[in-house]
């Protein structure tokens, strides 16, 4: 077991010297020995709660991580942070809390570690925003850190097919269209989610789990095993041991998460047709490193990366299938061999991506991932857009779509509820472009996801239609759905100036999003425009709306490492 010099670690401020006797008395009260008090302190944080199945297996894995820390010479200190689970928050006021929770998670982990002077972090997260929130805190603190995904849910089974919760959201649309009776919908909802774990397709949680490996903050293969598989506990224990190795070698998150590492992460997202939410989360994480990496940088990587893994919702397979096929390392190996990622990026193993992949071979007896020569599409499953309707950009997932170009009249709604009610009543025409505005980071506030509306449309079987919003989409969204339109309506962006009937052009091949209205007309409308009255004037949502920045830069509320005066790891 290696020895550690506490004189250079943050925990010395609470454990070393006669003046810290009162502090040590608290640790004796919790049963620590003198030896344990003088070891490095590792914060083992999970987003455990009983809000949703995504999180209920996290505390079990935290115990295994603590075991690994102890065996490698550290003293683990367990704590929890919040999550807001999108599947339950979806389609109502609760969704305003979702993206805000990412910032609260990062802040709460930061404050806990700062307040107690922990030397390192093992972070375990299960649901959408808890993954980037946890990784943001690691990059902000810059102490040796290892991330661990809590694991995906096993697929449900209905009528002999694998199903996920997105099938239930789409079932609501099928029911409203008279294609599914209430008894079948009830059967579907009872079988879609069979146990613990995050939503099963390549939605936001599984996309960000893959990102954690690709960017180097998680151990190889650790994103793969479902939550209920006990192999997760093995990876948790290994993560605890790995973080002690990082302390010994003084390898920090910002040593790992370089500009090249963010490019690797974006390439992985493109190759899997992953969630559009990564175009928010990667810039937000980069901000914590002091790296400029905005929506357009993400989109540039998407544009040059082939689509290689047929994952739901656009493809055929769920996260469990990717794990059984060969996991994230096999897909990274395909990308590395094709020249689409940087092999020289450091990872939490202490080795580079290329070194981690040395012995990885392609499994020809699986159908989830294809070689570059057999790419499902020449460019990634996610595309960035720009034009006079979105000068600060927008984003659309096209994985599995045939309908990637559209020209149609705007059908404008101020908020998701009005749009959902119209869709449920089938109060729209094929060819329309449904516009949902005042749902951006500031104007929402909270940049709600529109899965209830998009899933209802898909369930109704409508293809010749498009939807645009300054809000977000779930990783489970499918159809021609454009999100993150910026500037948002609350800032007087062009989306705020649209009127019913304005002709809108979306072209995911060329990356264009335009409204056929002259600059002069838009200027005249802007002169007449008045911002919508805020929904909140107190509480966390109000504070968020006052501090949040544009979606293009990750919708962040802090200045990031560029303006950092003192790095926590160096206190």
Steps between C-alpha positions, in 0.01 A plus 500: 500500500651837399567770762355845442644838599210681668701824514401565139138385516193712587398273789803614698291805592263281707724217623858614562657681795398578861269783387282246316422296812134621505461397136648155565262450792210492253669222304563298814130544576422328169722201582815588303835388632804725529650329195185557293488867596850553368430330166377695193127578519297399196150635453279219366193681372193346344173642374308229684132557567161335467373743238543258210656165403803680353635566848396217732809283430754775565546462876583131455775596256624773733571234764714308251686818404572567868642151533737569210613829655572331834691212345720746308592708805235772516218597732164529322241755610160432347240765419209546263375772268167566333358395167194602303391208285380611158259213436294604801556875459402481130203687352416729792647773724743254656712500184607857575711353781688249287783699340519721809576186700821450301636824646377416850666158483831652393472770766402262780784259430742790478383650830508166683853427383620855570338514841655175619827518306477168320800401290324313220156403370328187376170613350213260423201624299201343329258750347545749216621824662678331789767363265623833358438670835727250675771529235476882507573496874806280444636738236423803716671363809781339297585244766572142384161360401336194348147500362275194509166460325235327709388290206220469249169328558436160344267522201133435562308243295161558342347287226830321447703819446748700708340826616609808693321784674502695172264239358260595779526873419432413136216275613326809635501641146380170356216496752395856412499401132277201570775251413543356852226436753540581866545134597798456271650829619461375856676173413782692331556730799517200735772324299719779356719549809580167669733620777790723602698706252479797264290507183621227267561659160774738391320777682679764709609279792652225284649756262674684784610166648674422171646852508651430844710219348582685178614813684713294738328560836366144536664158488473308170182288477353659814215667309370166380359260760132563585423624849378163624810312380741445790794568268418865569624450855830369365544818295406707805771330708752545218402868478579542869842345447559703184443831677770415752740435215411842358579662837836323508582617147337844542291452185215747502179530291627797301808297404256250349228724355696694239361651181584173322309302764188711440535432128517127578183526707312682223611239247366222718164677528479537122594138440217380725235749384494619861300761684492861380538596866871429470524824300415669831698279733834484316530883479400523867769250599756676279416826676611342828838430337536847348472353151297667223279227355154622402208361302670573168818319608288200598311518170825509302604167653153358436527600135819304434426185705316200351193347661610152611272366775132430443362609835144587602311725447622539140645151475423148618697434818511597868797571726513143631550380140798733450660365817451139391632580151833631630424816691623854453865386458413304186329803346792723603736252335305527173515881524872494586586269212298724269687812613195662663632531857829598664679202652749701704246632756564402863234308697429403862689174448816709484536384139392657172190410303718316245677303774164404654384372161811301408342159554146590390381319186187544292232241563363388160224294663289798603279748316504807725824662378631499143843572356563838336477349151146384583390824671125543544541859375806699395447768764397482863148450624486855639528818291557866584292762318543872443317775310290814538262313733786379723806729477640338817427153371259213551528123499309201364536122529462329163608146589257263332306782329411516131323835533792742553386790281181697554331818385172595659292765675560587863241400760611704799445413868618687807595208721482121486160454661321684219686299237429167673130582528489580127679175414270295720201660325673450161462876449778529243556418135755276338779715362485744794802608699391498863685778685526483880665811639565665837644167619869598491741496796401849608145525366370162612668524737694175491489402131241225527509184288214445256478120504129490585418704191745336259413149619128573459564617142703190424237277657236659277702386199565845351820527296463810281536744787779675688537659840737773617555644845735709709456225758650151493410152389535175683761258377196284430351746250469391138372685196622825344524692826732801529601620845727756670396772253700808595475776588199384699167682498564658840799680349301619199646243260334447162289215643324764712398689185337214309135513402261226392548434131863615472676254270785316672772296330693227682778323312699252708718416200638853459455599867260787423200633691331803342176696515383655174454846647712797394753658732299822484183321610682323784646836615152654497361212703792528745419867557143399596606200713463496878646228722263260669440564870715259707320207659705521820626785713647295786670170575750288315335533160504879523866503603582264213320716243700803614837327474475245217683556173409399142446141391785540249749504789332231708240704693744542789468721805867532599797661330711186497873440527598788271423740783624274778733666752575204726446135405348300786747214449786736586367642828 
